[in-house]
Amino acid sequence: MTLWHGRFGDGPAEELLAYTVSLPFDVRLAGDDLAGSRAHVRGLVRGELLDGDEAAAVLAALDQVEAELGSGEFEFEPSDEDIHTAVERRVTELAGPAGAKLHTGRSRNDQVATDLRLFTKRELGVVVDRILALQEVLAERADEAGAAYLPGYTHLQRAQPVLLSHHLLAHGWALARDVDRLLDCRRRLDVSPLGAGALAGSSLPLDPAGVAADLGFAAAFDNSLDAVGDRDFVAEALFALALLGVHLSRIGEELVLWSSEEFGFCRLSDTYATGSSMMPQKKNPDVAELARGKSGRLIGHLTGLLATLKGLPLAYNRDLQEDKEPLFDALDQVALGLAALTGMLAELTFETERMAAAADDPAAAATDLAEFLVQAGMAFREAHAVVGELVRRSIDDGDDLAEMVADEPRLGLEAAALLEPGVAVTMRTTRGGGGPEAFPLQREAFAARLAEDHARR
């Protein structure tokens, strides 16, 4: 029996039920549906729509449903098209006439919106916790790196040397913005839709504000149409998760490159690598590759939902059923990816000598040579041309760049010393720069940001 059987002379076709059923995935909202139902019951008592005995019977039935769901003993019926229907049916079986009052003043429209907000509010916090764990590992590895340095890259071409710790925290700061976005999304979604009904509220003495407080929401809705039709919070969450996925993809891409023989900047732990079914020598960075690959999946979830939402009139439309699967999958994939990358980075071995050898290419100090000339009074554009010509001649003629610099009257031995191994990285002295002089201030700021975000969590 459906929740709307009274309006129809015939039961729904099997094809209709097969196409519209959402129970296989929205069963995940069972705990939130039970929480919302309990708060709704207490609100009905305050409005004198349920007496004490009826409320006790319904609440006891909800407790039993929770136990049955938890133990796997709950028996779903073919007519249970969603988790809300299943719970209400079983509560009515257990509590009798009192159970039939559970849906008083409530629609599945405001019910599912409430459930999904409760779920998203909680699960975004779980993702934030996993981001913070990854940031902690990045900070620990940065501290372990000490004075180690490597080439920084632009266009995937060697650019200027930076501390390894500086490079690791670059990812840490990007993740901090992800934390900020997720917490901001959580703040905005912290509004209860319960009491909005199907779209227009109710003539019954409901208590939306009291129910919102009961459920731990920061506020109750102000407009019933908006309350049941709004899925901005799902789109926002998917955007934040997709951008987080892009950041994880970037980490993954670097680990794929760094662990290759061509780079050789790191070695994978056996516990976070895979082998080949055919080639015995292989050790593959599958975690990093999947972090890279799953970003496309996350982007697809966001664009798919936006396409669904773009043409919907107010208020609730069944199209909104399509909000849950992308959100559930995005949360799952991001949580798994964060945990796997955290472990991979924690167990990674950095090949700091290989990094230093790559960073000590004399050409990597070309900008320092130009700035040496600037400090002597030359305009930067002219200095850039002078050094660029030396680099070109060194490459074309095979001459030693350091010797050429030493022989150049405008540069000389003092400038040539800038090309010595390990010197160029020390020249990055400005705030937020990649050298050892600037790093302690950045590390202090990052620690403060982590502490702040742990507190905000």
VOGU-3710 file (C-alpha; in Angstrom, 3 decimals, decimal comma):
1> mtlwhgrfgd> 0,000/0,000/0,000  1,366/3,411/-0,984  1,153/6,563/1,100  -1,115/8,032/-1,563  -3,358/5,033/-2,334  -6,620/6,800/-1,446  -6,533/9,009/-4,527  -6,159/6,136/-6,997  -8,506/3,388/-8,031  -5,735/1,088/-9,226
11> gpaeellayt> -2,371/0,276/-7,722  0,847/1,486/-9,330  2,307/-0,479/-12,223  5,400/-2,539/-11,525  7,285/-0,538/-14,141  6,414/2,707/-12,354  7,632/1,372/-9,015  10,804/-0,014/-10,560  11,617/3,347/-12,128  10,693/5,599/-9,222
21> vslpfdvrla> 11,910/3,561/-6,251  14,689/5,226/-4,241  14,895/2,817/-1,290  18,065/1,063/-2,509  20,033/4,255/-1,983  18,017/6,457/0,394  18,003/3,689/3,020  21,284/5,374/3,919  19,193/8,191/5,401  17,450/5,855/7,862
31> gddlagsrah> 19,157/7,228/10,959  18,413/10,795/9,972  14,812/9,900/9,100  14,363/8,374/12,556  15,885/11,439/14,207  13,598/13,743/12,233  10,572/11,600/13,066  11,330/11,676/16,783  11,653/15,465/16,723  8,418/15,691/14,722
41> vrglvrgell> 6,605/13,554/17,299  7,778/15,801/20,110  6,616/18,820/18,107  3,194/17,218/17,620  2,956/16,759/21,391  3,726/20,440/21,941  0,986/21,286/19,436  -1,388/18,898/21,257  -1,788/16,837/18,122  -0,513/13,740/19,937
51> dgdeaaavla> -1,119/12,907/23,593  1,505/11,469/25,885  0,484/7,838/25,451  0,385/8,118/21,673  3,768/9,801/21,570  5,261/7,138/23,822  3,927/4,390/21,559  5,280/6,032/18,410  8,668/6,787/19,956  8,958/3,203/21,187
61> aldqveaelg> 8,103/1,982/17,698  10,763/4,253/16,211  13,276/2,799/18,658  12,339/-0,722/17,585  12,622/0,201/13,912  16,093/1,547/14,605  17,055/-1,691/16,334  15,666/-3,808/13,498  17,505/-1,753/10,893  20,715/-1,986/12,883
71> sgefefepsd> 20,509/-5,753/13,299  19,400/-6,422/9,733  16,072/-7,852/10,911  13,976/-5,117/9,299  11,858/-6,628/6,541  11,205/-4,321/3,624  8,010/-4,663/1,605  7,598/-4,257/-2,171  5,494/-1,152/-1,502  8,343/0,547/0,390
81> edihtaverr> 9,347/2,963/-2,355  11,651/4,928/-0,056  13,011/4,847/3,480  10,318/7,252/4,705  7,552/4,923/3,536  9,261/1,909/5,060  9,716/3,538/8,456  6,175/4,872/8,618  4,715/1,531/7,564  6,603/-0,373/10,235
91> vtelagpaga> 5,856/2,239/12,925  2,153/1,931/12,114  2,381/-1,855/12,354  3,988/-1,557/15,766  2,095/1,405/17,255  -1,297/0,931/15,625  -3,554/4,004/15,284  -0,975/6,187/17,016  1,555/5,254/14,334  -0,844/6,428/11,654
101> klhtgrsrnd> -0,549/9,911/13,169  3,222/10,076/12,620  2,829/11,846/9,287  0,501/14,515/10,685  1,481/17,924/9,321  4,391/16,450/7,417  5,108/15,669/3,778  7,830/13,544/2,340  8,930/16,794/0,683  9,975/18,491/3,913
111> qvatdlrlft> 10,891/15,131/5,447  13,486/14,192/2,847  14,879/17,734/2,741  15,369/17,529/6,514  16,944/14,091/6,351  19,351/15,124/3,624  20,407/18,267/5,460  21,056/16,300/8,652  23,059/13,744/6,686  25,084/16,311/4,734
121> krelgvvvdr> 25,790/18,393/7,809  27,280/15,378/9,570  29,143/13,868/6,611  30,815/17,125/5,610  32,300/17,142/9,095  33,680/13,641/8,484  35,356/14,838/5,285  36,816/17,834/7,107  38,305/15,490/9,715  40,006/13,486/6,974
131> ilalqevlae> 41,351/16,610/5,310  42,812/17,732/8,616  44,470/14,329/9,018  46,063/14,697/5,577  47,213/18,211/6,437  48,785/16,933/9,644  50,764/14,363/7,657  51,891/17,032/5,197  53,040/19,170/8,119  54,884/16,255/9,713
141> radeagaayl> 56,632/15,378/6,476  57,516/19,047/5,987  59,155/19,100/9,419  61,048/15,899/8,616  62,264/17,332/5,312  64,435/19,939/7,022  66,745/21,617/4,536  65,889/19,270/1,644  65,074/21,070/-1,585  63,966/20,271/-5,114
151> pgythlqraq> 63,184/22,096/-8,332  59,987/24,067/-8,402  58,214/23,756/-11,726  56,200/25,906/-14,071  54,853/24,396/-17,294  56,365/21,165/-15,887  59,782/22,670/-16,679  62,365/23,243/-13,965  62,022/26,788/-12,681  63,565/27,733/-9,315
161> pvllshhlla> 64,589/25,597/-6,321  62,277/25,485/-3,304  62,359/23,660/-0,006  60,586/20,308/-0,039  58,756/21,473/3,072  57,536/24,543/1,178  56,240/22,354/-1,644  54,405/20,036/0,742  52,708/22,900/2,537  51,584/24,368/-0,780
171> hgwalardvd> 49,211/21,390/-0,902  48,387/21,942/2,752  47,218/25,499/2,127  45,037/24,431/-0,811  43,422/21,845/1,468  42,837/24,569/4,074  40,677/26,389/1,544  38,764/23,147/1,010  38,114/22,968/4,733  36,888/26,543/4,666
181> rlldcrrrld> 34,496/25,856/1,791  33,092/22,705/3,384  32,525/24,399/6,736  30,957/27,383/5,008  28,644/25,061/3,088  27,737/23,336/6,346  26,939/26,689/7,937  24,582/27,636/5,123  22,745/24,316/5,056  22,129/24,404/8,811
191> vsplgagala> 18,434/25,258/8,381  15,544/22,916/9,138  12,835/22,498/6,469  10,566/20,444/8,742  7,158/22,082/9,019  7,146/23,359/5,454  4,889/20,445/4,511  4,467/19,649/0,846  5,118/23,270/-0,139  2,900/25,705/1,788
201> gsslpldpag> 3,121/24,878/5,479  0,105/23,637/7,429  -3,095/24,709/9,143  -2,083/22,601/12,156  -0,258/24,056/15,182  3,202/22,807/14,259  6,417/24,023/15,861  9,094/24,419/13,159  11,410/26,470/15,363  11,197/24,022/18,240
211> vaadlgfaaa> 11,752/21,044/15,959  14,743/22,806/14,364  16,299/23,355/17,797  15,506/19,781/18,791  17,402/18,489/15,745  20,376/20,771/16,340  19,747/23,073/13,401  20,813/26,685/13,746  17,507/27,970/12,347  14,158/27,021/10,848
221> fdnsldavgd> 13,074/27,893/7,309  11,551/31,277/6,443  9,821/30,303/3,204  8,102/26,951/2,776  8,433/26,899/-1,023  12,159/27,481/-0,799  12,519/24,999/2,056  11,288/21,999/0,071  12,636/23,047/-3,333  16,143/24,119/-2,312
231> rdfvaealfa> 19,046/21,860/-3,176  21,638/24,601/-3,289  23,344/22,933/-0,360  23,799/19,713/-2,340  25,232/21,602/-5,316  27,525/23,562/-2,992  28,680/20,406/-1,280  29,351/18,760/-4,636  31,327/21,789/-5,800  33,438/21,816/-2,642
241> lallgvhlsr> 33,998/18,065/-2,942  34,826/18,340/-6,653  37,398/21,068/-6,041  38,820/19,039/-3,178  39,033/16,151/-5,639  40,928/18,385/-8,061  43,419/19,196/-5,299  43,818/15,509/-4,506  44,294/14,877/-8,211  47,130/17,389/-8,278
251> igeelvlwss> 48,840/15,620/-5,383  48,286/12,329/-7,167  49,740/13,644/-10,414  52,911/14,777/-8,665  53,315/11,462/-6,882  52,931/9,633/-10,194  55,669/11,808/-11,697  57,935/11,822/-8,667  57,854/8,041/-8,240  58,808/7,418/-11,883
261> eefgfcrlsd> 62,387/6,478/-12,755  62,591/9,635/-14,854  62,091/11,829/-11,772  63,102/9,470/-8,976  62,127/11,956/-6,279  60,376/9,395/-4,082  59,939/5,678/-3,479  56,562/4,131/-2,788  55,936/2,037/0,279  54,987/-1,558/-0,483
271> tyatgssmmp> 51,799/-1,028/1,522  50,608/1,769/-0,771  51,678/0,442/-4,158  50,515/-2,295/-6,501  52,272/-4,631/-8,894  51,782/-5,882/-12,407  50,140/-9,170/-13,328  52,713/-9,601/-16,105  55,816/-7,511/-15,348  57,561/-8,653/-12,150
281> qkknpdvael> 59,614/-5,465/-11,759  56,680/-3,058/-11,598  55,647/-0,998/-8,582  52,702/1,193/-9,460  51,239/4,305/-7,766  47,608/3,212/-8,142  46,377/5,286/-5,193  47,768/8,436/-6,778  46,382/7,498/-10,175  42,906/6,865/-8,787
291> argksgrlig> 42,995/10,165/-6,893  43,670/11,731/-10,262  41,081/9,687/-12,108  38,212/10,018/-9,644  38,323/13,802/-9,879  36,507/13,486/-13,202  33,805/11,449/-11,499  33,351/14,162/-8,872  33,156/16,892/-11,497  30,552/14,804/-13,318
301> hltgllatlk> 28,395/14,573/-10,205  28,401/18,361/-9,869  27,588/19,097/-13,487  24,917/16,399/-13,550  23,088/17,851/-10,569  23,319/21,404/-11,893  21,789/20,210/-15,157  18,967/18,593/-13,172  18,282/21,713/-11,123  18,492/24,303/-13,871
311> glplaynrdl> 14,971/23,899/-15,262  12,918/23,096/-12,182  10,008/25,320/-11,164  9,104/25,726/-7,504  8,625/23,761/-5,397  9,300/20,026/-5,058  9,710/17,959/-8,232  10,559/14,269/-8,404  13,698/15,240/-10,316  15,137/16,117/-6,915
321> qedkeplfda> 15,378/12,409/-6,156  18,506/12,582/-8,330  20,363/14,612/-5,704  21,274/11,748/-3,398  23,283/9,257/-5,422  25,840/11,810/-6,656  26,173/13,276/-3,174  26,546/9,884/-1,514  29,124/8,746/-4,049  31,087/11,987/-3,910
331> ldqvalglaa> 31,301/11,807/-0,131  32,353/8,157/-0,259  34,999/8,597/-2,941  36,517/11,677/-1,335  36,639/10,040/2,100  38,329/6,941/0,672  40,744/9,014/-1,394  41,748/11,194/1,539  42,466/8,176/3,727  44,483/6,414/1,016
341> ltgmlaeltf> 46,546/9,482/0,098  47,178/10,237/3,767  48,622/6,765/4,230  50,582/6,926/1,001  52,220/10,242/1,932  52,944/9,094/5,468  54,827/6,008/4,210  56,557/7,635/1,232  60,376/7,841/1,123  61,718/11,054/-0,372
351> etermaaaad> 64,922/10,786/-2,415  66,345/14,105/-1,324  69,742/13,653/-3,001  68,043/13,102/-6,345  65,903/16,174/-5,718  68,939/18,298/-4,863  70,844/17,130/-7,922  67,950/18,206/-10,135  67,581/21,537/-8,350  71,294/22,363/-8,541
361> dpaaaatdla> 71,285/22,818/-12,316  73,074/26,188/-12,646  70,331/27,481/-14,938  67,909/27,290/-11,996  69,714/30,307/-10,520  69,180/32,460/-13,614  66,610/34,660/-11,872  69,063/35,234/-9,007  71,655/36,408/-11,523  69,168/38,860/-12,992
371> eflvqagmaf> 68,286/40,125/-9,520  72,012/40,469/-8,741  72,228/42,878/-11,669  69,088/44,673/-10,507  70,679/45,271/-7,116  73,637/46,786/-8,966  71,272/49,269/-10,588  70,359/47,638/-13,896  66,712/47,623/-15,053  65,189/44,192/-14,675
381> reahavvgel> 64,220/43,834/-18,334  67,836/44,517/-19,368  69,145/42,173/-16,682  66,766/39,467/-17,900  68,170/39,824/-21,424  71,805/39,705/-20,253  71,310/36,491/-18,280  69,075/34,955/-20,937  71,806/35,415/-23,521  74,362/33,734/-21,257
391> vrrsiddgdd> 72,032/30,755/-20,729  71,401/30,469/-24,479  75,103/30,547/-25,306  75,851/28,008/-22,612  73,290/25,619/-24,088  74,220/26,228/-27,713  78,007/26,059/-27,242  78,152/23,582/-24,380  80,123/26,028/-22,204  80,003/25,986/-18,409
401> laemvadepr> 77,492/28,623/-17,274  79,337/29,345/-14,026  82,559/30,098/-15,890  80,691/32,333/-18,316  79,128/34,242/-15,421  82,494/34,632/-13,723  83,952/36,018/-16,965  81,075/38,446/-17,554  82,243/41,904/-16,312  78,773/42,876/-15,113
411> lgleaaalle> 78,508/39,709/-13,010  81,838/38,182/-11,974  82,857/35,749/-9,239  80,380/37,055/-6,673  77,514/36,323/-9,018  79,007/32,979/-10,067  78,860/31,892/-6,423  75,056/32,011/-6,691  75,266/28,983/-8,981  76,940/26,788/-6,363
421> pgvavtmrtt> 74,883/23,786/-5,204  72,373/24,617/-2,481  72,750/28,388/-2,792  69,806/29,306/-5,016  67,175/27,934/-2,642  68,472/30,186/0,135  67,811/33,275/-1,978  64,030/32,977/-1,625  63,702/35,241/1,415  60,410/37,112/0,979
431> rggggpeafp> 57,365/36,294/3,082  55,755/33,057/1,922  58,758/32,260/-0,265  60,360/28,873/-0,802  63,617/29,368/1,101  64,725/28,467/4,627  64,624/32,026/5,933  60,948/32,463/5,127  59,725/28,966/5,990  59,518/29,137/9,809
441> lqreafaarl> 56,968/31,942/9,651  54,887/29,945/7,168  55,093/26,814/9,320  53,902/28,790/12,322  50,985/30,207/10,334  50,058/26,748/9,063  50,071/25,328/12,589  47,794/28,161/13,719  45,440/27,522/10,815  45,279/23,809/11,622
451> aedharr> 44,485/24,546/15,251  41,776/27,007/14,220  40,194/24,518/11,815  40,255/21,731/14,391  38,385/24,059/16,730  35,877/25,040/14,018  35,249/21,423/13,125
//
